Structure formats: structure tokens, C-alpha cells
């Protein structure tokens, strides 16, 4: 069963939601039957950090709040992240446009490294004070993923995977996604936000049980067959 996740690397709740989902899956005995598919989403698609502003300045300007309010808000988020073992450093986090990071994720997906790419990009942005819109940063992450360095450079210096990113965003609009993280299970049920682990367990289990039942019900054994000239292991009949 597929779980699709619309997410932005700039979103701390997406990082927290990833951990909650992983913790929920670790408790389920059908974990190996779940496929995770990360989808691109941009909270601020036109943003470019050309003035070197820090996260508090970005939030103050973008959200219309004071620097003190921005610090208080991020402190609460950092505490929430700490509860799942994440150490978000908002003091050094660099606001950046995430479009190229999403292109790298799509490239990584072609090589079976999509989930790890998400993890390393979150870590680079929130814990390592890296600019995720910087080519050298993205190439370093590509190398850590075990991707071909020359191919990664060609991808990032071209327009490769731009349409894939845009299509993910288009899909989110068609589904009515207004915020991330947004988790869609088997295109039947959805969870919005960094829901508690128990909420994930309940939603995934319900979705999986229905999906499994549908697999059985769609068995070709249930076909009504009209026989005519044919062959089987015993020979041919007219």
C-alpha cells in the first residue's frame, strides 16, 4: 500500500511528521508492505535569500510577527521536535528556496534513495546550518547518498526534474492540500500535519486493512469465464 507525503524541506513539522510516521510504522507487522512516496511542495516558491537574512528575520517579515514572537514560536517547535529525538537549531538555520532540493529528491528517487534524500536534506537545513539552495550543499548530499557525482551535477545545473516537482505541486492543488506535511494513504484517507504516532497507526491500519481486502476481492479467480477453443497443460480442445 502506498503512502504519499507532500512535504517541504523548509517545514519543521514535516521533519517531525516523518519521525512520527516512522515510529508508527515500526510498530506494525505489515510495515514491509507499505511504500512511501515523497511529493514536492513549496511553502514559499518565490523566495530567494539574497540578503542573508536569518530564520527569525524571515519569519518576522513573512508572518508579520515580531522577532521575539518568532523566537518564541520556534522554541515551541524545537521542544516538540526534541520529544522525537530531533535537535532543530533555529539559531543557525538558513531560509532558502527549496525547488532545487526537491529536484534532487526526484533524482534520488530514480536511484532508490528518495527517503534518505529527504532525511539528509532535513538534517542539513535544520541541524547543520546548510543552505539547501546552494549547489555545493546539494552535491555534498548527493555524494552522501551514493549518487553519481557527475550525473548529480548535470542534473542540478540543468532543468532536469523541474516538471516532476511542478506536477507534484499541481497534484497537491487538485487534492486541496493547504499545508504540509500532508499524508495520503491509498488515495482514500489523508492526515494533515505532524499528527501523533497513535493517529498514524490508526489511519495506516485502517487503510491497510481495506487495501488488503480490496486486493483479495480483485482476484482473477472471481472472473466469470465463457469457454471456447483453447489449450491447457493437457492439450487443446475445439
Buried (B, 14 or more C-beta within 10 A) or exposed (E): BEBBBBBBBBBBBBBBBBBBBBBBBEEBEBEEEBEBEBBBBBBBEEBEBEEEBBBBBBBBEBEEBEEEBBBEBBEEBBEBBEEBEBEBBBEEBBBBBBBBBBBBBBBBBEBEBBBBBBBBBBBBBBBBEBBBBBEEBBBBBBEBBEBEEEBBBEBBEEEBBBEBBBEBBEBBEEBEBEBBBBBBBBEEBBBBBBBEBEBBBBBBBBBBEBBEEEEEEEEEEEEEEEEEEEEEEEEEEE
